[in-house]
Amino acid sequence: MVLRFVPRLLLCLLVLVVGCSATDSGPGSGRTDGMATVRVSRLPAEARRTLALIDEGGPFPYARDGVVFGNFEGLLPRHERGYYHEYTVPTPGSRDRGARRIVTGQAGEIYYTDDHYNSFRAVLR
């Protein structure tokens, strides 16, 4: 009698494991591998405007917007040079570009820093 339920139990476990792994990976899935996160709605208004410009492909207000981000600090996942690009998030009252940036990855990842690359938060859409 018990043997009759074993295949069903194994099938249920398999479906559960496959279903969880399929929903917990890939760009935009919310998987951040332990990195701090922030929802788009919680970003400063200037960061949300910068994201909209990125989505639209520009034009960007700063000449350095869209340049390759080197990840020299090593705080983002390792990838080949050219994988990441950075964009300025204007800081009200700042006379220069300020410290806030959005960094994007080729697979659709988005990161936000408000302390000039000393820390990052993965942006959840």
C-alpha positions in Angstrom: 0.0 0.0 0.0 2.8 2.5 0.9 4.6 1.7 -2.4 1.7 3.0 -4.3 2.2 6.5 -3.0 6.0 6.7 -3.4 5.9 7.5 -7.2 3.3 10.3 -6.6 5.4 11.7 -3.7 8.5 11.7 -5.9 6.6 13.3 -8.8 5.3 16.1 -6.5 8.8 16.7 -5.1 10.2 16.9 -8.6 7.6 19.4 -9.8 8.2 21.5 -6.7 12.0 21.6 -7.2 11.8 22.3 -10.9 9.1 24.9 -10.4 11.1 26.8 -7.8 14.4 26.8 -9.8 12.6 28.0 -12.9 11.2 31.1 -11.1 14.2 32.0 -9.1 16.7 32.8 -11.9 17.3 35.1 -14.8 17.1 38.9 -15.3 14.3 40.6 -13.6 13.4 37.6 -11.5 14.3 39.2 -8.2 17.3 36.9 -7.6 20.1 38.9 -6.2 22.4 36.3 -4.6 22.4 38.1 -1.2 22.9 41.7 -2.5 20.8 44.4 -1.0 17.8 45.3 -3.1 15.5 48.3 -3.8 12.3 48.4 -5.8 12.0 50.9 -8.6 9.2 52.7 -6.8 11.5 53.3 -3.8 14.3 54.9 -5.9 14.6 58.7 -5.9 12.6 60.4 -8.7 15.8 61.3 -10.5 16.8 57.6 -10.7 13.4 56.7 -12.0 13.8 59.3 -14.7 17.3 58.0 -15.6 15.8 54.5 -15.8 13.2 55.8 -18.2 15.9 57.3 -20.4 17.8 54.0 -20.4 14.7 52.2 -21.4 14.1 54.7 -24.3 17.7 54.6 -25.4 18.4 58.2 -24.6 19.2 61.0 -25.3 21.2 61.3 -22.1 22.1 64.6 -20.4 25.7 63.7 -19.5 28.5 62.9 -22.0 29.7 60.0 -19.8 26.2 58.3 -19.7 26.4 54.8 -21.2 30.2 54.4 -20.8 31.6 51.0 -19.8 31.6 50.5 -16.0 34.8 48.6 -15.0 33.6 47.1 -11.7 37.0 47.7 -10.3 35.6 47.6 -6.8 34.4 44.0 -7.4 31.1 44.6 -5.8 29.0 43.4 -8.8 29.1 39.9 -10.2 32.3 39.3 -12.3 31.9 39.6 -16.0 34.1 40.5 -18.9 35.0 44.1 -19.5 32.2 45.8 -21.4 29.4 43.9 -19.7 28.3 46.8 -17.5 27.5 50.4 -18.4 26.9 53.3 -16.1 24.5 56.3 -16.1 24.4 59.4 -14.0 21.5 60.0 -11.6 21.4 63.8 -11.1 21.8 64.9 -7.5 19.7 68.1 -6.7 21.9 70.9 -5.6 25.1 69.2 -6.8 27.4 71.3 -9.0 28.8 68.3 -10.7 27.5 64.8 -11.6 27.2 63.9 -7.9 27.6 60.4 -6.5 24.5 58.6 -7.7 24.7 56.2 -10.6 22.7 53.4 -12.2 24.7 50.5 -13.6 23.2 48.1 -16.1 24.3 44.6 -17.2 23.9 43.0 -20.6 21.5 40.4 -19.3 19.1 43.2 -18.0 20.4 43.6 -14.5 20.1 47.0 -12.9 22.1 48.3 -9.9 21.9 51.6 -8.0 24.5 53.3 -6.0 24.1 56.6 -4.1 27.7 56.7 -2.7 29.8 56.6 -5.9 30.4 52.8 -6.1 31.0 52.1 -2.4 27.9 50.0 -2.3 25.2 48.8 -4.7 21.6 47.7 -4.5 20.0 45.5 -7.1 17.0 47.2 -8.6 13.8 45.1 -8.6 11.2 46.0 -11.2 
